[in-house]
Structures are given as structure tokens and as C-alpha cells.
Amino acid sequence: MPKPRELAIEDLKKLNRWRRYQSTLSLILYVALKKLTPSNELRIEYSMSKGFYCILSNKFHKGLLKKVEAEMKRIIRNNVPIKRKTLMRKQAIRLFKRLKMESKVTHLENIRKQRITVYSLLNRYDIYMMPPLETTGSVDLFYLKSFSPGFILVFPAWQDMSKLPEYVPQPKLARIFSEYEGWARILGINDLGQLNYAIKQNKGAEIVKISEALHEKKIVYIADSIVKEKKKLVLIAGPSSAGKTTFTKRLAIQLLVNGVRPLIISADDYFLPHSQTPRDEFGGLDFESINAVDIPLLNNHLLRIIKCKKVRVPRFNFLTGRRNKGSETLLPEDGIILLEGIHCLNEDFTRRVPKSLKFKIYVSALTQLNIDNHNRASTTDVRMIRRIVRDTHFRGYKIRGVLQHWGSVRDGEERNIYPFQEEADEIFNSALIYEPAIQKKFCLPILKRIKKDYPEYEEAKRLIDFLNLFAEVNERWIPSNSILREFIGGSSFVY
């Protein structure tokens, strides 16, 4: 059950306050670095380890990192005002050319927006998707942590901004982001400006084809690894709107190519009856709890299937809140189980199955595309846009309800999915570099239904502004087996 409406609206406010906190810290980091090492260029790459992974154009040492952190704290203690002014686009381009901030110049030269808000702190200028706070004094909680070849800017989580999280390294996640950077280099696209320029040069179809081919290549690699290691149970997990279902179906095809017969099972079919489902703090049925699943029955069935014994896999009926009898299943000797569910990376979920038989896959849309050197395209925003389009077009949800429920969705992910990311044997990045250029056509009309006097308007406007930065790509170029088709329709798979 979603949170009460008042708390859901409060979640949206918290998320936007948190994003402004991030922008403010990013600006302070940039200003501090430029004071201490003027020749160094900062690039804020992606979200990782409870913060932002950052790199510098020149090599740095830990001593510099300590000096930067101290300078940031000094700027924060002085509670320096952050000024803002609006420039015409050509004026802004001239300003950032003079400052030799090439990523911002490329970005501004390839968007239609004519009025640009520029922020300044101690005579340093920048632009941000989410406006920084009015002064520097409100962002005193942060720390910098070395993570070669860059560092992490760690800040509070959005749910509780009164404390700092413990730093947890995520080397596997970092490796996948690095892989995505390699894909971007193949495409010749690192930033939004470069993407828009390529689209304007009629390279949209080529970008789609290469992006989809890179996805297929990775799925083939994962399938080959599973077969080579002779696994019998593949466990697939990931956050909402990651594209897990399409990934699982495409993986099944590649396993068939390898001569292995896949059996797809959904962990949701092993939910306990509603009468036994645990309750959340608001009294609603908590389907995201690991205790909402009949784990003993699931493990019993998995072991029997692995031993090639007949099992009647249940089908959960969400209308009646009970499990129905499903069809009888028999796994052939050359078969393999594909189990999809939010808890699949948690070892407690399949505790009775020997680890030697299991292969764990984490699926998420880990967007690597930057707006410019100091502005990321958020991975959660990409998933949220997917969810908005899918749930309003195909599941009958209202846009206001989708936006309100997002805080609860993220809460569940951070409890049940993110803590287990590094348990995965492989991570599949379902992000497509061209995706927002397609989603723009589908999502903008939905977001524009939110009126100015609605409490969800600020969030809708933020997403509208983000999507409006992208040049459009023709939908007909998207293949029918693309992960994107799971959300915009026209898939060759049945869901």
C-alpha cells in the first residue's frame, strides 16, 4: 500500500530539497577546486557509494583531497550567498567560452532553450539542472573519499538529511559504469550536447542500432558465462522499471542458442496469502518485505525442479490475494531456471539452494550520459520516466499517483535491492544513451496534465525541463525486442 497522500507529497518535497543540496555541494566543490588547482577540470560522473563519483583532468593526491574538503568547509562556514541571473543563450555561450568551460558551451549550442539561469559563487559561474540553495551554509554534511582514479563526494540520503551515511565501496558497480563509458566512446557521445548534435546530423538511427547491438553483445556474454560455469539457477533482481522482464526474455533466447532450455519463474507467484502478508508502518500490505514471500515453499520447489522432478508452480492472483494452482513443470536435464524478483540477490531468499548452482544478475538503468561536466542525467529520473509512460499507458494509473508513489518505491529499493548490488555475479546496464530522446514524445503530454496548483507540479516541471533538453529520435528506429519497448509499447514479447 502506498504511503498516505500527505506523506507522499512530503517525499517529493524531500527529494527536491535533496537535489538542491547536491547542486549546492557540486558548486562549492567546483569553486574550491578552482581556487586550489586552477588548471584542473572537474567532471561529476555518476551516483555511487551514497554520493557522486568525480574525476579530475589532472592527477591528484590524497593531500589535495583533504585541502579541497577543508576549503569547502570554509566556504560553507562563511555562509556565502549564491547569486543567480538570467542570460540569453548567446550571452551564456559567450560567458562559458570565455571561461573555457567547453562542455557547457557544447550543451548550450545544441538546445533550443533561449533563457539560461546562471549561478555564481565567489566569482565562479555555473549552470545547474536543479537550482542550488540561496547560500552555502545549509550543506554542512558531506565528506570526500578517495576512489581511484577519482573520488566520491558523499552526502546525506534524502530520507534523513541530518546524518551522513557510512561509505561503502562498490567496485562492481564502478566497473559497469566504466563499461558504459566505453560504449559512449564507441558512439562518440559523452554529453547531451554531443548527443543532440549527432541527432541533428541525422545519426539517430545509427546511434539506436549501435546502442542496441551493445546491449545484445552483453546479454550474449552473460548467457555464455552461465553456460560455461554450468549454473542451474539464475537469479535476476533490480529496481523498478529497470527492464528486468525484457532482459530475462532476451537472456532466455540466448540460452536457447547455447542449447540450454530456460524455465522462467516469477518470485511474485510465491507470495503468501494476503491474510499472512506482513504489514507496513501505515497498516498496508507490505509486498516489498522478504517475509511476504513463502520462502520455504519457493526453496522446496527450486530444489525439486533442479533435480528434474515435476513441480506445480503456483500463480498468484492479486485480485483474490491467494495462490492458484499453476501448470505442472518439469525441467529437462539441459534446462536452467531463471528466477526474477526483487529479493533474488539476497542469499536468504534462496538459502537452501547451494551457492555453486547459482548465478546472480543485477539489472538497472545506470545512465552515464552527462548534461555537462557538472550535471548528471540521473539514473532514477530515467527509470521514473519509464514508469510514468508504462503505468499511465498500460496499467491504468493516473500521473499524480505515479509521482506520489515514487518515494515509496525508492524506499523499498534502498532497503531490499541496493544493499545487495555487489552480490551480483554480473551487472546488466539497461540504460540506452538515446532513451530520453524517445521518451520525450511519450512522457511530455502526460506530465503536462499536472496543473500549477497541484502539489506535484514542481516535480512534473523538473522532468519536463529535463526532457525538453533533448532533440527527438524517430520511434520507428527502435527494434521490437528493445528493452525500451517494455515501456513505450510495440514489443515482440508478451508481458
C-alpha positions in Angstrom: 0.0 0.0 0.0 1.4 3.4 -0.9 2.0 6.0 1.8 -0.8 8.3 2.8 -1.1 11.2 0.2 0.3 13.8 2.6 3.4 11.8 3.3 3.8 11.0 -0.4 3.8 14.7 -1.2 6.3 15.3 1.6 8.5 12.7 -0.1 8.5 14.7 -3.3 9.5 17.9 -1.4 12.3 16.0 0.4 13.6 14.6 -2.9 13.7 18.1 -4.5 15.4 19.6 -1.4 17.9 16.8 -1.6 18.6 17.6 -5.3 19.2 21.2 -4.4 21.6 20.1 -1.7 23.5 18.1 -4.3 23.7 21.1 -6.7 24.9 23.4 -3.9 27.6 20.9 -2.9 28.7 20.4 -6.5 29.0 24.2 -7.0 31.1 24.5 -3.8 33.3 21.6 -4.8 33.9 23.3 -8.2 34.8 26.6 -6.6 37.1 25.0 -4.0 39.0 23.0 -6.7 39.4 26.0 -8.9 40.9 28.0 -6.1 43.4 25.3 -5.1 44.2 23.9 -8.6 43.0 26.2 -11.3 44.2 24.1 -14.2 42.2 21.0 -13.1 38.8 20.4 -14.7 36.1 18.7 -12.6 33.7 16.1 -14.0 30.9 14.7 -11.9 30.3 11.3 -13.4 27.6 9.2 -11.7 25.9 8.3 -8.5 27.7 5.6 -6.4 28.5 4.7 -2.8 26.0 7.2 -1.4 27.4 10.1 -3.3 28.8 11.3 -6.7 31.9 9.8 -8.3 34.1 12.6 -9.6 37.3 12.8 -11.6 39.8 15.5 -12.4 41.6 16.2 -15.7 44.9 16.1 -13.9 46.2 13.5 -11.4 45.7 14.4 -7.8 46.9 13.0 -4.4 45.1 12.5 -1.2 46.7 15.6 0.3 44.9 17.7 -2.3 41.6 16.0 -1.4 42.0 17.0 2.2 42.7 20.6 1.2 39.7 20.7 -1.1 37.5 19.3 1.7 38.8 21.9 4.1 38.3 24.7 1.6 34.7 23.5 1.0 34.0 23.6 4.8 35.4 27.1 5.0 33.1 28.3 2.2 30.2 26.6 4.0 31.0 28.1 7.4 31.1 31.6 5.8 27.5 31.1 4.5 28.4 32.8 1.2 25.4 33.9 -0.9 24.8 32.1 -4.2 23.7 34.6 -6.8 21.6 33.9 -9.9 20.9 35.8 -13.0 19.2 35.1 -16.4 21.1 35.4 -19.6 20.0 35.0 -23.2 21.5 31.8 -24.6 24.0 33.6 -26.8 25.2 35.6 -23.8 25.6 32.4 -21.8 27.6 30.8 -24.6 30.0 33.8 -24.7 30.4 33.7 -20.9 31.3 30.0 -20.8 33.6 30.3 -23.9 35.5 33.0 -22.1 35.7 30.7 -19.0 36.9 27.8 -21.3 34.1 25.5 -20.0 33.7 23.6 -23.2 31.1 21.0 -22.1 28.7 23.8 -21.2 29.3 25.6 -24.5 28.5 22.3 -26.4 25.4 21.8 -24.3 24.1 25.4 -24.8 24.8 25.4 -28.5 22.6 22.3 -29.0 19.5 23.1 -27.1 16.5 25.3 -28.0 16.1 27.0 -24.6 16.7 30.7 -25.0 16.8 32.0 -21.4 19.6 30.4 -19.3 19.8 30.8 -15.5 23.4 31.2 -14.4 24.6 30.8 -10.8 27.7 32.4 -9.3 29.7 31.8 -6.1 32.8 33.8 -5.3 33.1 34.9 -8.9 32.8 31.4 -10.4 29.9 30.7 -12.8 27.9 27.6 -13.5 24.6 26.3 -14.6 22.6 23.5 -12.9 19.5 21.5 -13.7 18.3 21.8 -10.1 18.9 25.3 -8.6 21.4 25.5 -5.7 20.2 26.8 -2.4 20.5 30.6 -1.7 23.6 30.3 0.5 26.3 27.8 1.2 25.6 27.4 4.9 22.9 24.8 4.7 25.0 22.0 3.2 27.5 21.3 6.0 27.1 17.5 5.9 29.5 15.9 3.4 32.9 14.3 3.0 35.3 13.3 0.2 36.6 9.8 -0.1 39.3 8.7 -2.5 38.3 6.1 -5.1 41.0 5.7 -7.7 41.3 7.3 -10.2 38.8 9.8 -8.8 36.9 10.4 -5.6 33.4 10.2 -4.1 31.5 13.3 -2.8 29.4 11.7 -0.1 26.3 13.4 1.3 23.1 12.5 3.3 20.4 10.3 2.0 17.1 12.1 1.0 15.1 10.3 3.7 17.2 11.8 6.6 19.4 14.7 5.7 20.5 15.2 9.3 23.2 12.5 9.2 25.9 11.2 6.9 25.9 7.6 5.6 28.8 5.2 6.1 31.0 4.9 3.0 30.6 1.6 1.2 32.8 0.9 -1.8 31.1 -0.5 -4.9 33.8 -1.8 -7.3 31.5 -4.0 -9.3 29.1 -1.0 -10.0 32.1 1.2 -10.8 33.2 -1.4 -13.4 29.8 -1.4 -15.1 29.8 2.4 -15.3 33.3 2.2 -16.8 32.0 -0.3 -19.3 29.2 2.2 -20.2 31.8 4.9 -20.7 33.4 2.6 -23.2 30.1 2.3 -25.0 29.8 6.1 -25.1 33.3 6.3 -26.6 32.2 3.9 -29.3 29.3 6.1 -30.1 31.4 9.3 -29.7 28.9 10.7 -27.2 29.8 11.7 -23.6 27.4 14.6 -23.1 23.9 15.7 -24.0 25.3 18.4 -26.4 27.2 15.7 -28.4 24.0 13.6 -28.5 21.9 16.4 -29.7 24.5 17.4 -32.3 24.7 13.8 -33.6 20.9 13.6 -33.9 20.8 16.9 -35.8 23.4 15.4 -38.1 20.9 12.6 -38.9 22.9 10.0 -37.0 19.9 9.0 -34.8 19.3 5.6 -36.5 23.0 4.7 -36.2 23.0 5.6 -32.5 20.0 3.4 -31.9 21.5 0.4 -33.8 24.9 0.6 -32.1 23.3 1.0 -28.6 21.0 -2.0 -29.1 23.9 -4.1 -30.5 25.9 -3.3 -27.4 23.0 -4.5 -25.3 22.8 -7.7 -27.2 26.5 -8.3 -27.0 26.4 -8.0 -23.2 23.4 -10.4 -23.0 25.3 -12.9 -25.2 28.3 -12.6 -22.9 26.2 -13.2 -19.8 24.5 -16.2 -21.3 27.8 -17.7 -22.3 29.2 -17.2 -18.8 26.1 -19.0 -17.3 26.6 -22.0 -19.6 30.3 -22.1 -19.1 30.0 -22.2 -15.3 27.3 -24.8 -15.5 24.8 -23.0 -13.3 21.3 -24.3 -12.7 19.6 -21.3 -11.1 19.9 -17.7 -12.5 18.7 -15.1 -10.1 17.6 -11.7 -11.6 16.9 -8.6 -9.5 16.9 -4.9 -9.9 14.9 -1.7 -9.1 11.6 -0.6 -10.5 11.5 0.0 -14.3 15.0 -1.4 -14.9 13.7 -3.6 -17.7 14.1 -6.9 -15.9 11.3 -8.6 -17.7 12.6 -7.9 -21.2 16.2 -8.7 -20.1 15.0 -12.1 -18.8 13.2 -12.9 -22.1 16.2 -11.9 -24.2 18.6 -13.9 -21.9 16.3 -16.9 -22.3 16.7 -16.7 -26.1 20.5 -16.5 -25.9 20.5 -19.6 -23.5 18.5 -21.4 -26.1 21.1 -20.5 -28.7 23.6 -22.2 -26.4 21.5 -25.4 -26.3 20.1 -24.7 -22.8 16.4 -24.7 -22.1 15.3 -21.9 -19.7 12.4 -22.1 -17.4 11.2 -18.6 -16.3 9.7 -18.3 -12.8 8.5 -15.1 -11.1 9.1 -14.9 -7.4 5.8 -12.9 -7.1 3.9 -16.2 -7.6 5.2 -17.3 -4.2 3.6 -14.5 -2.3 1.9 -15.6 0.9 -1.9 -15.2 1.0 -2.9 -11.6 1.9 -4.1 -12.9 5.3 -0.4 -13.8 6.1 1.3 -10.8 4.4 3.2 -8.6 6.8 2.0 -5.0 7.3 4.0 -1.8 6.8 4.1 1.1 9.2 0.9 2.5 7.7 -1.1 -0.7 8.1 -1.0 -1.7 4.4 0.2 -5.0 3.0 3.9 -4.9 2.6 4.7 -6.8 -0.6 8.2 -5.5 -0.7 9.2 -7.3 2.5 11.1 -10.5 2.1 8.7 -12.0 4.6 5.8 -11.5 2.1 7.2 -14.5 0.1 6.7 -18.2 1.1 10.4 -18.8 1.2 10.2 -22.4 2.4 7.9 -23.4 -0.5 10.0 -21.5 -3.0 13.2 -23.2 -1.9 11.4 -26.6 -1.8 10.2 -26.1 -5.4 13.5 -24.9 -6.7 15.4 -27.9 -5.3 12.8 -30.3 -6.8 12.9 -28.6 -10.2 16.8 -28.6 -10.2 16.6 -32.4 -9.5 14.3 -32.7 -12.6 11.2 -33.6 -10.6 7.8 -32.5 -11.6 6.5 -29.4 -9.7 3.3 -27.5 -10.0 4.5 -23.9 -9.9 1.7 -21.6 -8.4 0.3 -18.5 -10.0 -0.5 -15.7 -7.5 -3.9 -13.9 -8.0 -3.6 -10.3 -6.9 -7.4 -9.8 -7.0 -8.2 -12.6 -4.6 -4.9 -12.4 -2.7 -4.3 -16.2 -3.0 -2.1 -18.6 -4.9 -3.8 -20.5 -7.6 -2.6 -23.9 -8.9 -0.4 -23.3 -11.9 0.8 -25.7 -14.6 3.0 -28.7 -13.9 6.7 -28.1 -14.7 9.5 -30.5 -15.5 13.0 -29.1 -16.1 14.9 -31.1 -18.8 18.4 -32.2 -18.0 19.8 -29.4 -20.2 17.5 -26.9 -18.5 18.1 -23.9 -16.3 15.8 -21.8 -14.0 15.5 -18.1 -14.5 14.0 -16.6 -11.3 13.1 -12.9 -11.3 12.3 -11.0 -8.1 13.3 -8.0 -6.0 15.0 -10.2 -3.3 16.9 -12.5 -5.7 20.3 -11.1 -4.8 19.7 -11.7 -1.1 21.2 -15.0 -0.1 18.5 -15.6 2.5 15.9 -15.7 -0.3 17.3 -19.0 -1.8 19.1 -20.2 1.2 18.6 -23.9 0.6 20.0 -23.9 -2.9 23.8 -24.4 -2.9 25.7 -21.3 -4.0 27.7 -23.3 -6.5 24.5 -23.7 -8.6 23.5 -20.0 -8.6 24.3 -17.1 -10.9 23.1 -13.7 -9.7 22.4 -10.8 -12.1 21.6 -7.2 -11.1 19.7 -5.2 -13.8 19.4 -1.4 -13.6 19.3 1.6 -15.9 22.7 3.1 -14.9 22.7 6.2 -17.1 26.2 7.6 -17.8 25.1 10.4 -20.1 26.1 13.8 -18.6 24.3 17.1 -19.3 27.7 18.7 -19.0 30.7 18.2 -16.8 28.9 19.3 -13.6 25.4 18.0 -14.3 24.4 14.3 -14.5 21.4 12.7 -16.1 20.1 10.9 -13.0 19.6 7.1 -13.3 16.5 7.3 -11.1 15.0 10.0 -13.3 15.4 7.7 -16.4 13.6 4.9 -14.5 10.9 7.3 -13.3 10.2 8.4 -16.8 9.9 4.8 -17.9 7.5 4.1 -15.1 5.4 7.1 -15.9 4.9 6.1 -19.5 4.3 2.4 -18.8 2.0 2.8 -15.8 -0.2 5.5 -17.4 -0.4 3.9 -20.9 -0.7 0.2 -20.0 -1.6 -0.1 -16.3 -4.3 2.4 -15.9 -2.6 4.6 -13.3 -3.0 8.4 -13.0 0.1 10.6 -13.4 -0.4 12.2 -10.0 -0.5 8.8 -8.3 2.7 7.6 -10.1 4.6 10.7 -8.9 3.3 10.4 -5.4 4.2 6.7 -5.1 7.8 7.3 -6.3 9.1 8.0 -2.8 7.7 4.6 -1.5 9.2 2.8 -4.5 12.7 4.3 -3.8 12.4 3.5 -0.1 11.7 -0.1 -0.9 14.6 -0.3 -3.4 17.1 1.2 -0.8 16.0 -1.4 1.8 15.7 -4.5 -0.4 17.8 -4.1 -3.5 20.7 -1.6 -3.3 22.3 -3.3 -0.3 22.8 -6.4 -2.3 24.1 -5.0 -5.6 27.7 -6.1 -5.1 26.5 -9.7 -4.5 25.8 -10.0 -8.2 28.0 -12.1 -10.5 27.1 -9.9 -13.4 25.5 -6.4 -13.7 23.5 -5.6 -16.8 23.1 -1.9 -17.6 19.7 -1.5 -19.3 20.2 2.3 -20.0 20.2 3.4 -23.6 22.1 6.6 -24.3 19.3 7.8 -26.7 16.4 6.9 -24.5 15.2 10.4 -23.3 15.2 11.5 -26.9 12.5 8.8 -27.5 10.6 9.1 -24.2 10.2 12.9 -24.7 7.3 12.3 -27.2 5.5 9.9 -24.8 6.1 11.5 -21.4 5.7 15.2 -22.0 1.9 15.1 -22.7 1.4 13.1 -19.6 3.5 15.4 -17.4 1.7 18.5 -18.8 -1.6 17.2 -17.2 -0.2 18.3 -13.8 -1.7 21.8 -13.2 0.3 24.6 -11.5 -1.8 24.5 -8.3 -1.2 20.7 -7.8 1.5 19.8 -5.2 3.1 17.5 -7.8 3.7 20.4 -10.2 7.3 21.2 -9.1 8.4 17.6 -9.8 6.5 17.4 -13.1 8.1 20.7 -14.2 11.5 19.4 -13.3 11.1 16.4 -15.5 9.6 18.5 -18.3 12.6 20.8 -18.3 14.9 17.7 -18.4 13.1 16.1 -21.4 12.9 19.4 -23.3 16.7 19.5 -23.4 16.8 16.5 -25.9 16.4 16.5 -29.6 13.9 13.9 -30.7 14.7 10.5 -32.2 12.2 8.7 -34.5 10.4 5.9 -32.7 10.3 3.6 -35.7 14.1 3.0 -35.4 13.6 1.2 -32.1 13.6 -2.6 -32.6 10.7 -4.7 -31.3 12.9 -6.6 -28.8 14.4 -3.4 -27.3 14.2 -3.0 -23.5 12.6 0.4 -24.3 9.7 -1.3 -25.9 8.7 -2.7 -22.5 7.7 0.8 -21.6 6.6 2.6 -24.8 4.8 -0.4 -26.4 5.3 -2.3 -29.6 7.4 -5.1 -28.1 7.6 -8.5 -29.8 7.5 -10.1 -26.3 4.3 -10.8 -24.4 4.3 -9.4 -20.8 
